Amino acid sequence: MKKTLFALALAGVFAGAAQAQSHVTVYGIVDTGIAKQTGKDTYMTHNYESSLGFRGTEDLGNGYKAMFQLEHRLNLNDGTVYGGNPDIDWYGGANVGIGTPFGTFRLGRVDELPTETLRTLDPFNQDSIASMTLSTQRSTHIDNTIRYDSPNLSGLQIGATYSLGKNTKGSDRDNAFARAGADNDGYAGSVLYDNGTVTLLGNWSRLADSNKSYIWNLGGAYAWGPLRLSLAYEKTHDKGWYNAERSLSENSGVADSSLINGVASKMDNWILGLNYRIGQGTFKAAFNYVKVKDVNGMSLADGGNYWNGHSSADLKKYAIGYTYDLSKRTSLYGMVAYTDYENEAISNFFNGSGYNEDSVTGVQIGITHKF
């Protein structure tokens, strides 16, 4: 934590020094609340991830500009680093780039395109107890990445990323990950059209070091007056490490059970959303349907006995919520969500071993301030 505080203080010094030659913006979100779910004690959580960020630009002339972003994220309820990894100081992003008349190029840790775009079709922003169930092959941010964003052409934008995988040469060559053959570079493409009334989007993504797993999604929204309706579909092919280990064993006769530490699966994910503005507040509702099939690699303790005898299982999630704006920056929120799991196996799949509730009801309230 001391390292994090030092990094934040150092960034503040740099931001002050940079004011004379470039534009630097300090921004962030502080959010926390209380939630209660079936099978869990009451706990504190968030509706938006709390963050403190620095964003800067410098005009280079002729339509070119330099830019950077440093964003720290934290759990406001206890002050710990968000994501559970104290070695990542800038969990929300750490990148530098060049803006040109032909688009923007950034290098470093950046937002993942499918998450950045598809979450706009979830009334609950893919966060909180009410958000849609996320694919096993989605990540909010991705490392070691080159990202390109095209100019906005009357609402149309195209994005692309290329991410470097783990080093599998030299001293890293014999690690289990490399021997399993699960290492790969990652890349993604995104198309987004948004004119304020109509939103249409599509993404294809392969995360780095995912055994060449991939997802694709499509969605759209239509808004008239205070009402906005949205619909999205996402398909996931998660190859896990299990298939890589099995292929390695069958082809070379090498058996190494330590490599079976991932779960292969396929997932179909639908979400239907509604936002309705009422005075200073917004009513939200969503229905999320998920079907998981072809699961391979789960232990018996995690419901593997069910998956070995059945091809698929599903869940249905219903959510409603209300956000009341006290001002342009501060809001109060409340939400209720009910998830109906077809069986304990799919409950284990998303919640982990030991959480065997076949239906879960959750309630959450809290406060958000943006600056």
Salt bridges, closest charged atoms under 4 A:
GLU49 OE1 - ARG73 NH1 2.07
GLU71 OE2 - ARG73 NH2 2.61
ASP111 OD1 - HIS141 NE2 3.02
GLU116 OE2 - ARG147 NH2 2.81
ASP127 OD1 - HIS46 NE2 3.27
ASP143 OD1 - ARG109 NH1 2.44
ASP149 OD2 - ARG106 NH2 3.01
ASP149 OD2 - ARG147 NE 2.81
GLU234 OE2 - ARG138 NH1 2.86
ASP256 OD2 - ARG179 NH1 3.26
ASP268 OD1 - LYS235 NZ 3.01
ASP268 OD2 - LYS293 NZ 3.99
ASP294 OD2 - LYS266 NZ 3.67
ASP314 OD1 - LYS316 NZ 3.80
ASP325 OD2 - ARG277 NH1 2.84
